[in-house]
Amino acid sequence: VKPDSPLNRLQEDMQYMAMRQQPMQQKQRYKPMQKVDGVADGFTGSGQQTGTSVEQTVIAQSQHHQQFLDASRVLPEFGEVEISSLPDGTTFEDIKSLQSLYREHCEAILDVVVNLQFSLIEKLWQTFWRYSPSAPPDGTITETSNLSEIESRLPKAKLITLCKNESILKWMCNCDHVMYQALVEILIPDVLRPIPSALTQAIRNFAKSLEGWLSNAMNNIPQRMIQTKVAAVSAFAQTLRRYTSLNHLAQAARAVLQNTSQINQMLNDLNRVDFANVQEQASWVCQCDDNMVQRLETDFKMTLQQQSTLEQWAAWLDNVMMQALKPYEGRPSFPKAARQFLLKWSFYSSMVIRDLTLRSAASFGSFHLIRLLYDEYMFYLVEHRVAQATGETPIAVMGEFGDINAVSPGNMDK
């Protein structure tokens, strides 16, 4: 079945209904099967099948899901390490070795993700960071041949020395942001396009495991390096969770936007909202231009009346954001203006929802769903626009606040 075929949607709906009708104890359907080596976590069945049939089912499902990825993406180039003075006991050759080893390591991670072999990432991390457990682990030992090859190219003692250097920390953090952004774009190339629920679940399970895997693999690495690495992987995990939630909301909203009677009910209810009162209350807090608010209200009603598709709504939201942020283009205050726009957008939408709730509007449920999606999608658009304006990746924009100490007024205005 082609990825854009409506049959995928039908299949998803049937799976979803089947899951809804299962008794609670059977819903542990997507538990990772550690035994199946090299297969995506979350694709396995209830575990009652034999090993080989589970493996075949998982591989077949994994191959089906690969068509929803963007496997054509390659890892962009990493920048060079900018270092003023060499750490004691290291040479420029050691830094070159670290650069080439880390590049190979990131490419291996990308290959594993493209093949949906999520559980192998823990082993890749353990190999790179020379994981040495205090007691023999059960089946997680890294291959000694890989370890000895890495050790000969960059001994662990030198790796630990380099991990304490601020320039190396900064360089590795930048590399991680580039790699994780590439991984997000491989796994979720289009946040609005339907994704099979099993693939969404596998991505969410993967995001949940990442921080634990990394912290465990770096058990005897300097603390500053662990903090830097975990902050980047945490931003990656958060992005995967947000984008899969956004995708789920988009598919639920698609059904509402295609329902003529629901759209008509929404229009009737919206026309009863006292927008003058909404603007009066919001203007004191948000200080938005009255003409712009009036224009958005008219545009919103018109777009709803035309029974626009989800993609047309997405284009409308993008245009709203561009118009609102146009005066700040190319100015240092752009990120701050973008955050203010999100706060104002959220405030206005909550005021409209409040009015609909107090009027016991029949279409309240539909509006609530649409509002959740539009708020989440606006956040997605702003995040990408700020990244474009600052020359960073969206992951880096989100990762700036992974460390609580970074959230100072100076950094917020940066």
C-alpha positions in Angstrom: 0.0 0.0 0.0 1.4 3.4 -0.9 2.1 5.8 2.0 -0.4 8.3 0.7 -3.2 5.8 0.0 -6.4 6.3 2.0 -6.3 2.5 2.6 -3.6 3.2 5.2 -6.0 5.4 7.0 -8.7 2.7 6.9 -6.2 0.1 8.3 -5.2 2.5 11.1 -8.8 3.2 12.1 -9.6 -0.6 12.2 -6.4 -1.2 14.4 -7.4 1.7 16.7 -10.9 0.4 17.1 -9.6 -3.1 17.8 -7.3 -1.7 20.5 -10.1 0.3 22.0 -12.3 -2.9 22.3 -9.5 -5.0 24.0 -9.7 -5.6 27.8 -7.1 -3.6 29.8 -4.7 -6.5 30.5 -4.2 -7.1 26.8 -3.2 -3.6 26.0 0.5 -4.1 26.8 0.8 -4.8 23.2 3.9 -2.8 22.3 6.3 -3.9 25.0 9.8 -4.0 23.6 11.0 -7.6 22.9 14.6 -7.6 24.0 15.2 -11.1 22.6 14.6 -10.1 19.0 18.0 -8.7 18.0 18.3 -5.8 15.6 14.6 -5.1 15.3 12.6 -2.0 16.2 11.3 -1.9 19.7 7.6 -1.7 19.8 6.7 -3.7 16.7 6.3 -7.0 18.4 3.1 -8.8 19.2 2.0 -10.2 22.5 5.0 -12.5 22.8 3.0 -15.7 22.5 4.3 -16.5 19.0 7.5 -18.5 18.5 10.8 -16.6 18.2 11.1 -17.0 14.4 7.5 -16.1 13.6 7.8 -13.0 15.8 11.0 -12.1 14.1 9.5 -12.5 10.6 6.4 -10.5 11.6 8.5 -7.7 13.0 10.9 -7.6 10.0 7.9 -7.5 7.6 6.2 -4.7 9.6 9.5 -2.8 9.9 9.9 -3.0 6.1 6.4 -1.7 5.6 7.1 1.2 8.0 10.3 2.2 6.3 8.3 3.7 3.4 7.0 6.4 5.9 10.6 7.5 6.6 12.8 9.8 4.6 15.7 7.5 4.1 17.3 9.7 1.5 18.7 12.1 4.1 22.4 12.1 4.7 24.3 13.4 7.8 25.3 17.0 7.2 29.0 18.0 7.6 30.2 18.7 11.2 32.2 21.8 11.9 35.9 21.7 12.9 37.0 21.7 16.6 38.1 25.2 17.4 40.6 24.8 20.2 43.1 27.4 21.5 45.4 25.2 23.6 45.7 21.4 23.7 44.8 19.6 26.9 47.8 18.1 28.8 48.9 14.7 27.4 47.1 15.1 24.0 48.1 16.0 20.5 46.4 17.4 17.4 46.4 13.8 16.1 44.2 12.8 19.1 41.7 15.5 18.2 41.6 14.4 14.6 41.0 10.8 15.8 38.2 12.0 18.0 36.6 13.9 15.1 36.8 10.9 12.7 35.7 8.4 15.3 32.7 10.6 16.3 31.7 11.1 12.7 31.7 7.3 12.1 29.8 6.8 15.3 27.1 9.3 14.3 26.8 7.7 10.8 26.3 4.3 12.4 23.5 5.7 14.6 21.9 7.2 11.5 22.1 3.8 9.7 20.5 2.0 12.7 17.6 4.6 12.8 16.9 4.4 9.1 16.6 0.6 9.5 14.4 1.1 12.6 16.8 -1.0 14.8 16.4 1.3 17.7 17.6 -1.1 20.4 21.1 -1.2 18.8 21.7 2.4 19.7 22.5 1.5 23.3 25.2 -0.8 22.1 26.7 1.8 19.8 26.9 4.3 22.7 28.5 1.6 24.9 31.1 0.9 22.3 32.0 4.6 21.7 32.2 5.5 25.4 34.1 2.3 26.3 31.3 1.1 28.7 32.8 -1.1 31.5 30.2 -2.4 33.9 31.2 -3.2 37.4 29.5 -6.6 37.1 29.2 -8.7 33.9 25.9 -7.6 32.3 23.4 -10.0 30.8 24.0 -10.0 27.1 24.8 -6.3 26.8 28.6 -6.7 26.5 30.1 -4.8 23.5 32.1 -6.7 20.9 35.8 -6.7 22.0 37.0 -6.4 18.4 35.2 -3.1 18.0 36.5 -1.9 21.4 40.1 -2.8 20.7 40.0 -1.0 17.3 38.6 2.2 18.9 41.0 1.9 21.8 44.0 1.7 19.4 42.8 4.9 17.5 42.0 6.9 20.7 42.9 5.4 24.1 40.2 5.8 26.8 42.5 7.9 29.0 42.9 10.5 26.2 39.1 10.4 25.5 38.5 11.3 29.1 41.0 14.1 29.1 39.5 15.5 25.9 36.0 15.3 27.5 37.0 17.8 30.1 37.9 20.5 27.5 35.2 23.2 26.9 36.0 23.5 23.2 35.5 19.8 22.7 32.3 19.9 24.8 30.9 22.7 22.6 32.0 21.0 19.4 30.3 17.7 20.4 27.1 19.5 21.4 26.9 21.1 18.0 27.6 17.8 16.3 24.7 16.2 18.3 22.3 18.9 17.4 23.1 18.4 13.7 22.8 14.6 14.0 19.5 14.6 16.0 17.9 17.1 13.7 18.7 14.8 10.8 17.2 11.8 12.7 14.0 13.8 13.4 13.7 14.6 9.7 14.2 10.9 8.8 11.7 9.6 11.3 9.0 12.3 10.9 9.6 13.9 7.5 6.1 15.6 7.5 4.4 16.2 10.8 0.9 16.3 9.1 1.1 13.1 7.0 -0.5 10.1 8.6 1.9 7.7 10.3 0.9 4.1 11.3 0.1 3.9 15.0 2.6 1.1 15.5 5.4 3.3 14.1 4.3 6.2 16.3 4.4 4.0 19.4 7.8 2.6 18.5 9.2 6.2 18.1 7.7 7.2 21.5 9.1 4.1 23.2 12.5 4.9 21.6 12.3 8.5 22.9 11.5 7.3 26.4 14.6 5.0 26.5 17.2 7.4 25.1 18.3 9.3 28.3 18.6 6.1 30.3 20.6 4.3 27.7 23.0 7.2 27.3 23.5 7.9 31.0 24.2 4.2 31.5 26.7 3.9 28.6 28.7 6.9 29.9 29.0 5.6 33.5 32.7 6.5 33.9 32.9 9.7 31.7 33.5 13.2 33.2 30.2 14.7 34.6 30.3 17.8 32.4 30.4 15.7 29.2 27.5 13.6 30.5 25.4 16.7 31.2 26.2 18.1 27.7 25.3 14.8 25.9 22.2 14.2 28.0 20.9 17.8 27.4 21.1 17.2 23.6 19.5 13.8 23.7 16.8 15.1 26.0 16.0 17.8 23.4 15.8 15.1 20.8 13.5 12.9 22.8 11.3 15.9 23.7 11.1 16.8 20.0 10.1 13.2 19.0 7.4 13.2 21.7 6.0 16.6 20.6 6.0 15.8 16.9 4.3 12.4 17.3 1.7 14.0 19.5 1.2 16.8 16.9 0.9 14.1 14.2 -1.7 12.3 16.3 -3.7 15.5 16.8 -3.5 16.2 13.1 -5.1 12.9 12.1 -7.9 13.4 14.7 -8.5 16.9 13.4 -8.5 15.8 9.8 -11.7 13.8 10.5 -13.4 16.9 12.0 -12.4 19.2 9.2 -13.9 16.8 6.6 -17.3 16.6 8.4 -19.7 19.2 6.8 -22.3 19.1 9.6 -19.6 19.6 12.3 -18.1 22.5 10.3 -21.6 24.2 10.0 -22.2 23.7 13.8 -18.7 25.2 14.5 -19.6 28.3 12.3 -22.9 28.8 14.1 -21.3 28.6 17.5 -18.4 30.8 16.5 -20.8 33.5 15.2 -22.3 33.7 18.7 -19.0 34.4 20.4 -18.7 38.0 21.5 -15.4 38.9 19.8 -15.6 42.5 20.9 -15.6 41.4 24.5 -12.7 39.0 23.8 -10.6 41.7 22.2 -11.5 44.2 25.0 -10.1 41.8 27.7 -7.2 40.5 25.7 -6.0 43.9 24.5 -5.0 45.0 28.0 -2.7 41.8 28.4 -1.5 41.4 24.8 -1.6 44.9 23.3 -2.3 43.6 19.8 -3.3 45.8 17.0 -7.2 45.9 16.8 -7.1 45.7 13.0 -5.0 42.6 12.9 -7.2 40.8 15.5 -10.3 41.8 13.4 -8.6 40.5 10.3 -7.7 37.2 11.9 -11.2 36.7 13.1 -12.7 37.3 9.6 -10.0 35.1 8.0 -10.6 32.3 10.5 -14.4 32.2 9.8 -13.9 32.4 6.1 -11.3 29.5 6.1 -13.7 27.5 8.2 -16.7 28.3 5.9 -14.7 27.1 2.8 -14.3 23.7 4.5 -10.5 23.9 4.1 -8.3 20.8 4.3 -5.8 20.4 7.0 -3.0 21.4 4.6 -4.8 24.6 3.7 -5.2 25.4 7.4 -1.5 24.7 7.9 -0.7 27.2 5.2 -3.1 29.8 6.8 -1.4 29.4 10.2 2.1 29.7 8.6 0.9 33.0 6.9 -0.5 34.3 10.2 2.9 33.7 11.9 4.9 35.3 9.0 2.7 38.4 9.1 3.0 38.8 12.8 6.8 38.4 12.9 7.6 40.4 9.7 8.5 43.6 11.6 11.2 41.7 13.6 12.9 40.1 10.6 16.7 40.3 10.8 16.7 41.9 14.3 18.3 40.4 17.4 15.0 40.7 19.2 13.4 38.1 16.8 13.4 35.1 19.1 11.9 37.2 21.9 9.2 38.5 19.6 8.5 34.9 18.4 8.0 33.8 22.0 5.7 36.8 22.7 3.6 35.9 19.6 3.1 32.4 20.9 2.0 33.7 24.3 -0.5 36.1 22.7 -1.8 33.5 20.2 -2.4 31.1 23.2 -4.1 33.8 25.3 -6.5 34.7 22.5 -7.4 31.1 21.7 -8.1 30.3 25.4 -10.4 33.4 25.6 -12.4 32.1 22.6 -12.6 28.6 24.0 -13.7 30.1 27.4 -16.6 31.9 25.7 -17.6 28.7 23.8 -17.5 26.8 27.0 -19.7 29.3 29.0 -22.2 29.2 26.2 -22.3 25.4 26.3 -21.5 25.4 22.5 -22.5 22.1 20.8 -19.2 22.0 18.9 -17.0 22.7 22.0 -15.3 19.3 21.6 -14.4 20.0 17.9 -13.1 23.5 18.8 -11.0 22.1 21.7 -9.3 19.6 19.4 -8.7 22.2 16.7 -7.3 24.6 19.3 -4.9 22.0 20.6 -3.7 21.2 17.1 -3.3 24.8 16.0 -1.4 25.8 19.2 0.9 22.8 18.8 1.4 23.5 15.1 2.1 27.2 15.7 4.8 26.2 18.2 6.3 23.9 15.6 6.3 26.7 13.0 7.8 29.3 15.3 10.5 26.9 16.5 11.5 26.3 12.8 11.3 30.1 12.0 13.5 31.0 15.0 16.0 28.3 14.0 16.2 29.7 10.5 16.6 33.3 11.8 19.4 32.3 14.2 21.2 29.9 11.9 20.7 27.0 14.3 18.8 23.7 14.1 15.3 23.5 15.8 16.8 20.9 18.1 19.5 23.4 19.2 16.8 26.1 19.8 14.9 23.7 22.1 18.2 22.3 23.6 19.3 25.8 24.8 16.9 25.3 27.8 17.9 21.7 28.6 20.1 23.1 31.4 18.0 25.0 33.9 20.9 27.4 34.6 20.7 28.5 30.9 17.3 30.1 31.5 18.6 33.5 32.5 17.2 36.8 31.2 20.4 37.2 29.2 20.1 33.9 27.4 16.3 34.4 26.8 17.0 37.6 24.9 19.9 36.0 22.9 
